[in-house]
């Protein structure tokens, strides 16, 4: 597609519920990133894929967070047993470049706003 | 660790006023520096970047100069327009890290007629 598409746009989950957030990157982009943006804060890095390989998951806040990109295209961020502190906007970004150059060519999606009640 | 500090907003200016949004950083070595902009209802967009000391990034009338001696990357524009109203994020890419961006908390700019 023309841009990075994320779905759903909004998600309300009851505490303890599992959620799955989807990211469709720009076709052909090998690098894919997930960020978490709490209200009034800047985005914080969660994880990075190069094709289907998850090269960095150091930002995932707990083992309740899991991300995958099995075919090197669409990615899913899964949060198990959601808690109120998980409420945030989850941003996906993709890049045609790899390694350090990936930072120079990010295209961000509009994000999924997750509210845990 | 690495961090980015931005001036708090909101910043409210009249159209055609001069804009400065301050950004300072803490990082090891020589990170790459970025300004991103988020217009209402849209995703983050790269506004400009600088990859080494004394580099000046520029785009759409905005400029920022990488100042190693003051660890700063202040965003400036000589004459703002109503259409510049958005949230601006300063960010850095630490040296030796292939992929991560570290963002500041963002500064909301509101430009009025």
Interface residues (C-beta under 8 A of the other chain):
Chain A: X3 X4 X31 X33 X35 X40 X41 X42 X43 X44 X45 X48 X55 X56 X59 X91 X93 X98 X99 X100 X102 X103 X104 X106 X107 X108 X109 X110 X111
Chain B: X4 X32 X34 X41 X42 X43 X44 X45 X46 X49 X89 X91 X93 X97 X98 X99 X100 X101 X102 X103 X104 X105 X106
